[in-house]
Amino acid sequence: MRRVLVLVGGVVVLVLAAAASCVALRSPGGSATPEEAAGKYFSAWGRGNVGEMRRLADDPPADFAARHRAFSQALHVEQVELVPGRPLREGNTASVDFEVTRVLSGAGSWTFHAVLRLMRRGGRWRVRWSPATLYPSLADGGRLVLTRLDAAPSTPVAADGKGLPAASSVQPYLADVGDRFGDPGDDEPGWAVELQNPGRPAQRVKAFASHAAKRVRTTLDRRLQAAADRAVGSAPAALVAVRPSTGEILAVADRLEEPKGALLDLNPPGSAFKVITGAALLARGMSPRTAVDCPAVTVAAQRTIHNDHDFALGSVPLARAFAESCNTTFAGLGVSAGGHRLADAAAEFGFGSHFDPGVAAYAGDFPSGAEGNALAEASIGQGRVQATTLDMAVVAAAVADGTYRSPRLVAERLVGHRPMKRLPATVIAGLRSMTGDVVTYGTAARARLPGGTHGKTGSAEYDSAGHSHAWFIGYRGDLAFAVFVERGGEGGRVAAPLAARFLAVVNP
C-alpha cells in the first residue's frame, strides 16, 4: 500500500492507497482476504467516512464515530497522513503496521506507528477495532489531550548527537527526557501530548518545543535502535539493549499495550529468572556439572510443579537442567536453598533497587521472606516475582560483564553516580557456561542466534489457564538485551527468534 492523506476540518481529502483504489466501491461487508479488508478500511479512513469504517469493523462500540471525532478535536488535528504496510497473517488473525503523522494546530507534527488488527469469522475478514488503533497505548475509556508545558523541553538526540526517527517506538521515552532536562526559564515553553488512561498516572508521550531547544545527548545508538525497531515490528513486544561494560541503554523498542511498558510494565519473568536462581545455587557451591534430578512432575513445598509438556530428563548435570529449562529441578533446589539466599541473589542483580536511568523506570521485585509454595513458584520466576524488560536486560548485562550496573539513558553527570557491584567470579563463570548451553543445544538452539550468543528463554504464565508471555534474555560481546513478547507463548519459539533478527542486523 501507498500513502493515505487525510485533510481534516473541511479541507479536500486526497487518497493514494494502492490496495484501496480497487476495493473502495465494493460492499463494505466482510472481505475475502485481509489485504482487501485493510484496503477498504484505509480507503474509508482516507475519505473521512467514519460510518463506513464502523461497518467494516467487527462489533464496534456504539460511539465509534464519536470517539474518532473526540480524538481529533482533543488534539486539534488539522491533517493526518497514513502509510500502511503489508498485512501479516497468522491463522484467522492478521495485522497491518501503519505509520501515522498527525499535524496538531499550533504545536507541530507527530509521527508514530500503530497497528490495524483484523480477524476472520465465517470465512470473511473484518477489522478488530480497539482504541489502540488510534494510538497504541490508548485504553478503553482513555484519551489523549494537548496540554501546554510548564517548561520548554529539550531535544533528546542519540549518543552521536544526531536525531532519532520520529516514528521510532523510543519517542515516548524521549518525551520524558525532554521534559526532565528542559529549560524552566523559557517564556514560551511549547506543547505536549498527554495520555490519560483510566486508573493510571498520566503519561507524556510527545513534546513540542515552541522554538529551537537545547539538545540533550542520550546513550541511544541510532543503528541499534533502528535494528530493535525493525526486529520488534508490529508485535506486542519490547526489546531493550544495554552495554554491559557501562550500563548505558542502547536501544528501547516498545510496542507493548502498557504505556512505556518496557521500563514500567512488571510481569513474571518465568524461566528467564532461572539465571538468578542458578546464581544462588552456584553461590552455595554447586557447579554446572553437579548431578541433579529432573522428573516430569515434582512437589516442591506443597506446590505441584510440572515441566513443559511433562518432559523428564532423569539425573543430569545442572547445566543440562538449565539449558532444557527444567522447572522441577529449579523449584526443588530453590526451596532447598531458602528464600533468603534467593532474595540475596535477586538483590545482587538489581531487584528491589531504585532505578533512575533518566526516565521513569521500575526495578524488579522479589518477595521478601518467601517460603513454601511461594518460594517454589518464585524459584522459576512465577508467583510474586515481577520484572520489566529493562530489569532482565540488566540481569543479562551483569552476567556478560561480571558486574551489576544500574542502567542509564543519559550522561552520568545528569543523573548522578550509578551503583555497581562486582559479582562472584565462580558464579559468573558458571552462568556464562550454562547460558551458552541454552543457545547451543537447549531451548534456544533452533532460534538461529549468531555464534557467541548466550541466553535464557522464559515462558511465564500470567493466568490460571496456563497462557504465557515469552521471554529471551542474553548477550553477545559487549551487548546485552532482553526480549518480552506479550502473550507470546514459548520463549524459545517466539522471543529468541526476535532476538536473532535483532542480532542479525547488528552483526550481519
C-alpha positions in Angstrom: 0.0 0.0 0.0 1.0 3.6 -0.5 0.1 6.8 1.3 -3.3 7.8 2.5 -3.5 11.6 3.2 -6.5 12.7 5.3 -7.0 16.5 5.5 -9.3 17.2 8.4 -11.5 20.2 9.2 -13.4 20.6 5.9 -10.4 20.5 3.6 -10.3 18.4 0.5 -9.2 14.8 1.0 -6.6 13.0 -1.2 -6.5 9.2 -1.2 -3.5 7.3 -2.7 -3.9 3.8 -1.3 -2.8 1.2 -3.9 -4.8 -1.6 -2.3 -7.8 0.7 -1.6 -8.5 2.1 -5.1 -9.9 -1.1 -6.5 -12.0 -2.1 -3.4 -13.5 1.2 -2.2 -16.6 0.7 -4.4 -17.3 -2.8 -3.2 -19.7 -3.8 -0.5 -18.5 -2.6 3.0 -19.1 -6.1 4.4 -16.5 -8.7 5.3 -13.7 -9.2 2.8 -12.3 -12.4 1.3 -8.7 -11.5 2.2 -7.0 -9.4 5.0 -5.4 -7.3 2.2 -8.9 -6.4 0.9 -10.3 -5.7 4.4 -7.4 -3.4 5.2 -7.6 -1.7 1.9 -11.3 -0.9 2.4 -10.7 0.4 5.9 -7.8 2.7 5.0 -9.7 3.9 2.0 -12.7 4.8 4.2 -10.3 6.5 6.7 -8.7 8.4 3.9 -12.1 9.7 2.8 -13.1 10.6 6.3 -16.0 8.2 6.1 -16.3 7.1 9.7 -19.6 5.4 9.1 -18.1 3.0 6.5 -15.1 2.4 8.9 -17.7 1.3 11.5 -19.4 -1.1 9.1 -16.0 -2.7 8.3 -15.3 -3.3 12.0 -16.2 -6.4 13.9 -18.5 -5.5 16.8 -17.5 -1.8 17.0 -18.6 0.3 20.0 -21.9 2.3 19.7 -19.9 5.5 20.0 -17.4 4.6 17.3 -17.8 7.8 15.3 -17.9 10.0 18.4 -14.6 8.5 19.7 -12.9 9.4 16.4 -14.3 12.9 16.5 -13.3 13.4 20.1 -9.7 12.1 19.4 -9.2 14.7 16.6 -10.8 17.5 18.5 -8.8 17.0 21.7 -5.5 17.1 19.8 -6.6 19.9 17.4 -5.7 17.7 14.4 -5.5 19.5 11.1 -4.2 16.7 8.9 -3.5 13.0 9.1 -1.2 11.0 6.8 -1.3 7.2 6.9 1.3 5.0 5.4 0.1 1.3 5.7 2.4 -1.6 5.4 1.5 -5.1 4.2 -0.8 -7.4 6.2 0.9 -10.1 8.2 -1.4 -13.1 8.5 -1.4 -15.8 11.2 -4.3 -18.3 11.0 -7.6 -16.4 11.5 -5.9 -13.2 12.5 -3.8 -10.6 10.7 -2.2 -7.2 11.4 -1.1 -4.2 9.4 1.6 -1.9 10.8 1.0 1.6 9.6 2.8 4.9 10.2 0.7 7.9 11.3 1.6 11.5 11.0 -0.8 14.0 12.6 -0.4 17.7 12.3 -1.6 19.4 15.5 -2.7 23.0 15.2 -0.2 25.4 16.9 2.0 22.5 18.1 3.6 20.6 15.2 3.7 17.2 13.5 3.5 13.9 15.5 4.6 10.7 13.9 4.3 7.2 15.3 3.4 3.6 14.3 0.1 1.9 15.1 -1.4 -1.5 14.2 -4.7 -2.3 12.4 -5.7 -5.8 13.6 -8.1 -8.0 11.6 -9.9 -11.3 12.2 -11.7 -13.9 10.0 -15.1 -15.0 11.1 -17.4 -17.1 8.9 -14.8 -17.0 6.1 -14.8 -13.2 5.9 -12.2 -10.7 7.2 -13.1 -7.7 9.3 -11.2 -5.1 11.3 -10.9 -5.9 15.0 -11.0 -2.3 16.2 -9.9 -1.1 19.6 -8.8 2.4 20.9 -5.2 1.2 20.3 -5.9 1.6 16.6 -5.8 5.3 17.2 -2.8 5.2 19.4 -1.0 2.0 20.5 -1.3 2.5 24.3 -4.8 4.1 24.4 -7.1 2.0 26.6 -10.9 1.8 26.6 -12.1 5.0 28.3 -8.8 6.7 27.9 -7.9 9.9 25.9 -5.1 11.9 24.5 -5.0 15.6 25.2 -2.9 18.5 24.1 -1.5 20.5 27.0 0.7 23.5 27.5 4.1 22.8 29.0 5.3 24.5 32.2 8.9 24.5 30.9 10.4 24.3 27.5 11.5 20.7 26.7 15.0 19.8 25.5 15.6 18.0 22.2 16.9 14.5 23.1 19.3 13.1 20.5 21.3 9.9 20.1 24.7 9.3 21.6 26.4 10.6 18.4 24.4 13.9 18.6 22.1 13.1 15.7 18.3 12.9 15.9 16.3 9.7 16.2 13.5 8.8 13.7 10.2 10.5 14.6 8.3 7.2 14.1 10.6 5.2 16.4 8.9 3.5 19.4 11.5 5.1 21.7 10.0 8.5 21.2 7.7 8.4 24.3 10.7 7.9 26.4 12.5 10.8 24.7 9.5 12.9 25.7 10.3 12.2 29.3 14.0 13.1 28.8 13.0 16.3 27.1 10.6 17.2 29.9 13.1 16.4 32.7 16.1 18.1 31.2 14.3 21.1 29.6 14.6 24.9 30.2 12.4 26.1 33.1 13.2 29.8 32.2 11.6 29.8 28.8 8.6 32.2 28.4 7.1 30.1 25.5 7.6 26.5 26.6 5.5 24.8 24.0 3.0 21.9 24.0 2.8 18.2 24.9 0.5 15.2 24.1 -0.6 13.5 27.3 -2.0 10.0 27.5 -4.7 9.7 30.2 -5.9 6.1 30.7 -8.4 5.1 33.5 -6.7 4.2 36.7 -3.2 5.1 35.5 -1.0 8.1 36.0 -1.0 10.5 33.1 1.9 9.8 30.6 3.5 12.4 28.4 4.1 10.8 25.0 5.2 13.7 22.8 6.6 17.2 23.5 6.8 20.1 21.1 9.2 23.0 21.8 8.0 26.4 20.7 11.4 27.2 19.1 14.9 25.6 18.8 15.5 23.8 22.1 18.8 22.8 23.7 20.0 19.3 22.7 20.5 16.6 25.3 22.5 13.5 24.3 21.1 10.2 25.3 23.0 6.9 25.4 20.9 5.5 22.5 22.8 4.1 19.5 21.0 5.0 16.3 21.9 1.8 14.5 20.9 -0.4 17.4 17.7 1.5 17.9 16.7 1.0 14.2 17.6 -2.7 14.4 15.5 -3.1 17.6 12.5 -1.3 16.0 12.7 -3.5 12.9 13.1 -6.7 14.9 10.0 -5.9 17.1 8.0 -4.7 14.1 4.3 -4.7 15.0 4.5 -7.5 17.5 3.1 -6.7 21.0 6.7 -6.9 22.3 9.6 -4.9 23.8 13.3 -5.2 23.3 15.8 -3.4 25.5 19.6 -3.4 24.7 22.2 -2.4 27.3 26.0 -2.0 27.1 27.3 -4.4 29.9 30.6 -2.5 30.5 28.9 0.8 31.2 25.2 0.2 31.9 24.2 2.5 29.0 20.8 1.8 27.5 21.5 1.5 23.7 18.0 0.8 22.4 14.4 0.6 23.5 11.9 -0.8 21.1 8.4 -0.9 22.7 5.1 -2.0 21.1 3.5 -3.2 24.4 0.0 -2.2 25.3 1.1 -0.6 28.6 2.4 2.9 28.0 6.2 2.9 28.2 5.9 -0.8 29.2 9.5 -1.8 28.6 10.5 0.2 31.7 7.3 0.3 33.7 5.3 -2.8 33.0 6.0 -5.5 35.6 5.4 -9.1 34.6 6.6 -12.5 35.9 9.9 -13.3 34.2 9.3 -17.1 34.1 12.2 -19.3 33.4 14.4 -16.3 32.5 14.6 -15.9 36.3 16.5 -19.2 36.5 19.6 -17.1 35.8 19.2 -15.7 39.3 18.1 -19.0 40.9 21.2 -20.5 39.2 23.4 -17.8 40.7 22.1 -18.7 44.2 22.8 -22.4 43.6 26.3 -21.7 42.3 27.0 -19.5 45.3 26.1 -22.4 47.5 28.9 -24.5 46.0 27.1 -26.2 43.1 28.7 -26.2 39.7 27.3 -26.7 36.1 28.5 -30.4 36.4 26.6 -31.1 39.7 24.2 -34.0 39.2 20.5 -33.1 39.7 17.2 -34.7 39.2 14.7 -33.6 36.5 11.5 -35.5 36.9 8.4 -34.7 34.8 6.5 -33.6 37.9 7.6 -32.9 41.5 6.1 -31.5 44.7 8.2 -28.6 46.0 7.0 -27.5 49.4 3.3 -28.3 48.8 3.2 -27.0 45.3 3.0 -29.4 42.4 5.4 -28.3 39.6 5.3 -29.6 36.0 7.8 -29.3 33.3 6.6 -28.1 29.9 4.6 -30.9 28.3 5.8 -33.0 31.3 9.2 -33.9 29.8 11.6 -35.7 32.1 15.4 -36.0 31.9 16.2 -38.1 34.9 19.6 -37.5 36.6 21.5 -34.9 34.6 24.2 -32.1 35.2 22.8 -28.8 36.4 23.9 -27.3 33.1 21.6 -29.5 31.1 18.6 -28.9 33.5 19.2 -25.2 33.0 19.6 -25.5 29.2 16.4 -27.6 28.9 14.7 -25.3 31.4 13.6 -28.0 33.9 11.1 -26.4 36.3 11.0 -29.4 38.6 14.8 -29.1 39.2 14.9 -25.4 39.9 11.7 -25.3 42.0 13.1 -28.1 44.3 16.6 -26.7 44.5 15.2 -23.1 45.1 13.1 -24.3 48.1 16.2 -26.2 49.4 18.4 -23.1 49.1 15.9 -21.0 51.0 14.1 -17.7 50.5 16.9 -15.5 51.9 19.5 -16.9 49.5 17.3 -16.3 46.5 16.4 -12.8 47.8 20.1 -12.0 48.2 20.8 -13.3 44.7 18.0 -11.2 43.2 19.2 -8.1 45.0 22.7 -8.6 43.5 21.1 -8.4 40.1 19.2 -5.2 40.9 15.9 -6.5 42.1 14.4 -4.2 44.8 16.8 -1.4 44.0 15.9 2.1 42.8 16.4 2.7 39.1 16.9 6.2 37.8 18.1 5.9 34.3 16.9 9.5 33.5 13.3 8.5 32.8 10.7 6.7 34.9 11.5 3.0 35.4 10.7 0.3 37.9 13.2 -2.2 39.3 12.2 -5.9 39.6 10.6 -7.2 42.8 11.3 -10.5 44.6 9.0 -11.4 47.5 10.8 -10.9 50.8 10.6 -13.8 53.2 9.2 -16.2 50.6 8.9 -19.8 51.7 6.9 -22.9 50.9 4.7 -22.7 47.8 5.6 -19.0 47.2 9.3 -19.9 47.2 8.7 -22.8 44.8 6.9 -20.5 42.4 9.5 -17.7 42.8 12.4 -20.1 42.1 11.1 -20.4 38.5 10.1 -16.8 38.1 6.4 -17.2 38.8 4.1 -16.1 41.6 5.0 -12.8 43.1 8.3 -12.3 41.2 8.0 -9.3 38.9 10.3 -7.6 36.4 10.3 -5.2 33.5 12.1 -5.8 30.2 14.8 -3.4 31.3 15.3 -5.4 34.5 16.0 -8.5 32.6 18.3 -6.8 30.2 20.3 -5.6 33.2 20.4 -9.2 34.5 21.9 -10.4 31.2 24.4 -7.5 31.2 25.6 -8.4 34.7 26.3 -12.0 33.5 28.1 -10.6 30.5 30.4 -8.2 32.4 30.5 -9.9 35.8 29.3 -6.6 37.4 25.8 -5.3 38.2 25.5 -1.7 37.0 22.4 0.4 37.4 21.3 1.4 33.8 21.2 4.9 32.4 19.7 6.6 29.3 21.6 9.9 29.7 25.0 11.1 30.7 26.0 10.1 34.3 26.5 13.8 35.2 22.8 14.3 34.7 21.6 11.5 37.0 24.4 11.1 39.4 26.7 8.2 40.2 25.4 4.7 39.2 25.5 1.9 41.7 27.6 -1.1 40.7 28.6 -4.3 42.3 31.2 -7.0 41.3 29.6 -10.4 41.3 31.5 -13.6 42.5 33.8 -14.9 39.7 32.8 -18.6 40.2 29.1 -17.7 39.9 29.6 -15.6 36.7 31.8 -18.3 35.1 29.1 -20.9 35.8 26.3 -18.7 34.4 28.2 -17.9 31.3 28.8 -21.6 30.6 25.1 -22.5 31.2 23.7 -19.6 29.2 25.9 -20.7 26.3 24.4 -24.2 26.5 20.9 -22.8 26.2 21.9 -21.5 22.7 24.0 -24.4 21.5 21.7 -27.3 22.5 19.0 -26.0 24.8 15.7 -24.3 24.4 17.0 -21.5 22.1 19.0 -23.9 19.8 16.5 -23.5 17.0 16.3 -19.8 17.0 19.3 -19.3 14.7 21.1 -17.0 17.0 24.6 -16.0 15.8 27.7 -17.6 17.3 28.9 -16.3 20.6 25.3 -15.6 21.8 24.5 -16.6 25.4 21.0 -16.5 26.8 18.0 -17.9 28.7 14.5 -18.5 27.5 11.4 -18.0 29.6 7.7 -18.8 29.3 5.9 -17.0 32.1 2.3 -18.0 32.9 0.0 -15.0 33.5 -3.4 -16.6 34.1 -4.9 -19.8 35.6 -5.5 -21.2 32.1 -1.7 -21.6 31.6 -1.3 -18.9 28.9 2.2 -17.4 28.9 4.3 -14.4 28.0 7.5 -15.2 26.0 11.0 -14.1 27.2 14.5 -14.3 26.0 17.4 -12.6 27.7 21.0 -12.8 26.6 24.3 -11.1 25.5 26.8 -11.2 22.7 30.1 -9.4 23.3 29.5 -6.0 25.0 25.8 -6.1 24.0 23.1 -7.4 26.4 19.4 -7.5 25.7 16.0 -8.7 26.9 13.0 -9.5 24.7 9.5 -9.7 26.1 6.5 -10.7 23.9 3.1 -10.2 25.5 1.0 -13.3 25.4 3.7 -14.8 23.1 3.8 -18.3 24.5 7.1 -20.2 24.4 10.2 -18.1 24.8 12.4 -20.3 22.6 9.8 -20.3 19.8 8.8 -16.6 19.8 11.2 -14.3 21.8 14.5 -15.9 20.9 13.9 -15.7 17.1 13.0 -12.0 17.6 16.4 -11.5 19.3 18.0 -13.4 16.4 16.5 -10.8 14.0 17.9 -8.0 16.1 21.4 -9.5 16.3 21.4 -10.4 12.6 21.2 -6.7 11.8 23.6 -5.7 14.5 26.2 -8.3 13.4 25.4 -9.4 9.9 
